[in-house]
């Protein structure tokens, strides 16, 4: 039968008697502690456990990030679908100007859409660098998912309508600003 690894290392000169004695002593101590019922953990086992715990924590964080990205993508798909199903054509002969952040934009609308935008029954959304007009109900659903796509949604409170001192005066038809 062959010699033990320890004997082979001693014979090859890769280890000395001191190292061999230290290894035997550590093995004997581990056997005694196991026999006494004491849990024996070596430094390498502790390091392996720590590395495993760190890997599990990293994996959890990566999974959270992937899940957030998937949720954001699903929300954007829902918004696009709502807009596609409920958009209102924006072609007409009357200009309607609005601000998007600090830029003034213009859409060509029909008079009916223009008045509905002013009264707050329609809203303007920015989807993929283009502007879409949708009913207020749809814009409310979209705002619940992502409020950043909402560009214009006028609200007219009852207090404003009651306090309007010019409510009795009709605006001329040819006056557009």
C-alpha positions as CSV (number, residue, x, y, z in Angstrom):
1,X,0.0,0.0,0.0
2,X,1.2,3.5,-0.7
3,X,2.3,6.0,1.9
4,X,0.1,8.8,3.2
5,X,0.2,12.2,1.6
6,X,1.8,13.6,4.7
7,X,4.7,11.1,4.4
8,X,5.1,11.7,0.7
9,X,5.3,15.5,1.3
10,X,7.9,14.9,4.0
11,X,10.0,12.6,1.8
12,X,9.8,15.1,-1.2
13,X,10.9,17.9,1.1
14,X,7.8,20.0,0.5
15,X,6.9,19.9,4.2
16,X,9.0,19.6,7.4
17,X,8.4,17.7,10.7
18,X,7.1,20.8,12.5
19,X,4.3,21.3,9.9
20,X,3.4,17.6,10.0
21,X,3.2,17.6,13.8
22,X,1.0,20.7,13.7
23,X,-1.4,19.1,11.1
24,X,-1.6,15.9,13.3
25,X,-2.3,17.9,16.4
26,X,-5.1,19.8,14.6
27,X,-6.6,16.5,13.3
28,X,-6.5,15.0,16.8
29,X,-8.2,18.1,18.3
30,X,-10.9,18.0,15.7
31,X,-11.6,14.3,16.4
32,X,-11.7,14.9,20.2
33,X,-14.1,17.8,19.7
34,X,-16.4,15.8,17.4
35,X,-16.4,13.0,19.9
36,X,-17.3,15.4,22.7
37,X,-20.2,16.8,20.6
38,X,-18.7,20.2,20.0
39,X,-19.3,21.7,16.6
40,X,-16.0,22.0,14.8
41,X,-15.7,24.6,12.0
42,X,-12.5,25.3,10.3
43,X,-11.5,28.7,8.9
44,X,-12.1,27.5,5.4
45,X,-15.6,26.4,6.2
46,X,-16.4,29.8,7.7
47,X,-15.0,31.5,4.7
48,X,-17.0,29.3,2.4
49,X,-20.2,30.0,4.3
50,X,-19.5,33.8,4.1
51,X,-18.8,33.6,0.4
52,X,-22.0,31.6,-0.2
53,X,-24.1,34.1,1.9
54,X,-22.6,37.0,-0.1
55,X,-23.4,35.2,-3.4
56,X,-27.0,34.6,-2.3
57,X,-27.4,38.3,-1.3
58,X,-25.9,39.4,-4.7
59,X,-28.3,37.1,-6.5
60,X,-31.3,38.4,-4.6
61,X,-30.3,42.0,-5.5
62,X,-29.9,41.1,-9.1
63,X,-33.3,39.4,-9.2
64,X,-34.9,42.5,-7.6
65,X,-33.4,44.7,-10.2
66,X,-34.5,42.4,-13.0
67,X,-38.0,42.3,-11.6
68,X,-38.1,46.1,-11.4
69,X,-37.0,46.4,-15.0
70,X,-39.6,43.8,-16.1
71,X,-42.3,45.7,-14.2
72,X,-41.3,49.0,-15.8
73,X,-41.4,47.4,-19.2
74,X,-44.8,45.9,-18.6
75,X,-46.2,49.3,-17.4
76,X,-44.9,51.0,-20.6
77,X,-46.5,48.2,-22.7
78,X,-49.8,48.8,-20.8
79,X,-49.6,52.6,-21.4
80,X,-48.8,52.1,-25.1
81,X,-51.8,49.7,-25.4
82,X,-54.2,52.1,-23.7
83,X,-53.0,55.0,-25.9
84,X,-53.3,52.9,-29.1
85,X,-56.9,51.8,-28.2
86,X,-58.1,55.3,-27.2
87,X,-56.2,57.9,-29.1
88,X,-58.0,60.7,-30.9
89,X,-56.8,61.9,-34.3
90,X,-55.1,65.3,-34.0
91,X,-55.5,66.6,-37.5
92,X,-57.4,69.8,-38.0
93,X,-57.1,73.3,-39.1
94,X,-56.9,75.1,-35.7
95,X,-53.6,75.4,-33.9
96,X,-53.4,74.4,-30.2
97,X,-50.3,75.4,-28.3
98,X,-49.1,73.9,-25.1
99,X,-45.9,73.6,-23.1
100,X,-43.9,70.4,-22.7
101,X,-41.4,71.1,-19.9
102,X,-39.9,74.4,-21.1
103,X,-40.7,74.0,-24.9
104,X,-43.8,75.3,-26.6
105,X,-45.4,72.7,-28.9
106,X,-48.3,73.1,-31.3
107,X,-50.9,70.6,-32.5
108,X,-53.4,71.0,-35.3
109,X,-56.9,70.1,-34.0
110,X,-60.5,70.4,-34.8
111,X,-62.5,72.9,-32.8
112,X,-64.3,70.2,-30.8
113,X,-61.0,68.6,-29.6
114,X,-59.6,72.0,-28.8
115,X,-62.5,72.9,-26.6
116,X,-62.4,69.5,-24.9
117,X,-58.7,70.0,-24.2
118,X,-59.3,73.4,-22.7
119,X,-62.2,72.1,-20.5
120,X,-60.1,69.1,-19.3
121,X,-62.1,66.3,-21.0
122,X,-59.1,65.4,-23.1
123,X,-55.4,65.2,-22.2
124,X,-52.1,65.2,-24.1
125,X,-49.5,62.5,-23.5
126,X,-46.0,62.2,-24.7
127,X,-45.2,58.6,-25.9
128,X,-41.9,57.8,-27.7
129,X,-41.3,61.5,-28.7
130,X,-44.7,62.0,-30.2
131,X,-47.9,63.5,-28.7
132,X,-51.1,61.7,-28.4
133,X,-54.6,62.9,-27.3
134,X,-56.7,60.7,-25.2
135,X,-59.9,61.0,-23.1
136,X,-59.5,62.1,-19.4
137,X,-60.6,58.7,-18.1
138,X,-57.8,57.0,-20.0
139,X,-55.2,59.7,-19.0
140,X,-56.2,59.1,-15.3
141,X,-55.5,55.3,-15.7
142,X,-52.2,56.1,-17.4
143,X,-51.2,58.6,-14.7
144,X,-51.7,55.9,-12.1
145,X,-49.1,53.8,-13.9
146,X,-46.6,56.6,-14.9
147,X,-47.3,60.2,-14.4
148,X,-44.3,61.4,-16.4
149,X,-46.0,60.7,-19.7
150,X,-48.8,63.2,-18.9
151,X,-48.1,66.6,-20.7
152,X,-51.3,68.5,-20.4
153,X,-54.5,67.9,-18.4
154,X,-56.5,71.0,-17.7
155,X,-58.6,71.0,-14.6
156,X,-61.3,73.6,-14.0
157,X,-62.6,73.7,-10.4
158,X,-66.0,74.9,-9.6
159,X,-64.6,77.7,-7.5
160,X,-62.8,79.0,-10.6
161,X,-66.0,78.9,-12.6
162,X,-67.9,80.7,-9.8
163,X,-65.3,83.4,-9.3
164,X,-64.8,84.1,-13.1
165,X,-66.0,87.7,-13.5
166,X,-65.9,87.5,-17.2
167,X,-68.1,84.3,-17.4
168,X,-71.0,86.3,-18.9
169,X,-68.9,87.7,-21.8
170,X,-68.6,85.6,-24.9
171,X,-65.1,85.3,-26.5
172,X,-65.2,86.2,-30.2
173,X,-64.9,83.2,-32.6
174,X,-61.9,84.6,-34.5
175,X,-59.9,85.2,-31.4
176,X,-57.3,82.5,-31.0
177,X,-54.0,82.8,-29.1
